């Protein structure tokens, strides 16, 4: 599982060799079907979608000429009725909920990844598997699980009501709290795996050196441990925050209309609200964020020695 | 210096996280056997929701669609992904950075952007040319596009784990292209190809967002059925369908892991 990683390194950093014609044909022959499929059915549609973002919304919700920046203005809140903060709130809320859940994921995943490295070597793959298995089930089903747990009248909700956190008839779902729980639950494995990869190759002599120099545990952690795990932390942050930022299912199911995120705004423009350019503008933001994330991931993966694919 | 208090709290934290990870799935399975129509309290054990499930034509139709979609898309993506992974390996000395980008794009891109761009693409094509009507066909196309990278990476990692001398040996024995594929590459890749197929299968069964946006009126799959059913509230019947899906995915995932295990075992025994 882990040795895939060299893909990045091997492919990226080898010097260019003299081209042999037959060799080139062979390369084209084996990679063309897959590459063509992805280009035709993913890259091309996303480029077209980005184009739609610069068109004008027609009467029937379909994009029209002329080109304009209307969609982006609408995203910033400017509509027929002057400025209203609705769309902008959604964008800000997406950023906030992403930051909050990613931070929580880091706080949970860091000790978990470390704990796994302290276990005997033959147990570690099993423990990692234990963390990953829930993420193999369907997103909608996982949300249904949390709806079951957090609905009004369930033991967890009753407990929260008795503690005075909510009123008894409310239940913990639907709420912002439920959305954050759902996001953390969904993305925890994506942080544990790259972090585990860095912990596994942690150089403990640095920690010992720090202790010898009479650094306390806190200083030793910040100077000897944290910097070494930074690539894993960064890779995990990309793998968690980008999909979280575009999340559609969880806010819709667990948030109950009040905690919708950018993904829901985009989806609505392509269904009930019928404003393709506005939806495309929202999607364009996510595509740009994705590309930035990919670049970071690529850098980090090189520094990690390529254990990113553990995530798969 | 071993700080026992620290390690004890770490261990307790780990157990709490494991409970957190499995509680939602456990609750879904538990309440699918609940006789009462509520998630608030477990009354009696009952299989009646499963009986109801397997006599519901809509559910059975959705089940059939899910299977057709998963099997067809996995078969196509396994062939293409294997070729791509093999190409990435044999030509790894070239500057193929763009290919790495292309392969990671489907993995990192948020589902919603993926689904929306394919939806607007397929609808536009359909409006203009009258082909690619949204339905199982478009869903298969979309699924293949996100399955290919996973299969390719799996095959690539298998090849990287091999001893490069094996390729030289093949060359030394004057194996031609077809012989090499037939007697060396395909047999040695077999575990990775089978694991790739099953991985693609679980990815397809698990997907909701991309399926939802590329589907047509007659191509409801199980996750899409659950999605529309929970608008009316969580019923034990929904929990029962979810349990069937959880079971199916876990079974397939375990098979995949078994093949992975065979792979790593053969790698270590050689070393």
Interface residues (C-beta under 8 A of the other chain):
Chain A: X1 X3 X4 X6 X7 X8 X10 X11 X12 X14 X16 X17 X23 X26 X27 X30 X31 X33 X34 X35 X37 X38 X39 X41 X42 X43 X44 X45 X46 X48 X49 X52 X108 X111 X112 X114 X115 X118 X129 X130 X131 X133 X134 X136 X137 X138 X139 X140 X141 X142 X144 X145 X146 X147 X148 X149 X151 X153 X154 X185 X188 X211 X238 X239 X242 X243 X245 X246 X247 X248 X249 X253 X263 X266 X267 X270 X276 X279 X280 X283 X286 X287 X290 X293 X294 X297 X298 X309 X312
Chain B: X1 X7 X10 X11 X13 X14 X17 X18 X20 X21 X22 X23 X24 X25 X27 X28 X31 X38 X39 X40 X79 X80 X81 X83 X84 X86 X87 X88 X90 X91 X92 X93 X94 X95 X96 X97 X99 X100 X101 X102 X103 X104 X105 X106 X107 X108 X109 X110 X111 X112 X113 X114 X116 X117 X118 X119 X120 X121 X124 X141 X142 X144 X145 X146 X148 X149 X150 X152 X153 X154 X156 X157 X160 X161 X199 X202 X205 X206 X207 X208 X209 X213 X223 X226 X227 X230 X234 X238 X239 X242 X245 X246 X249 X250 X253 X257 X260 X264
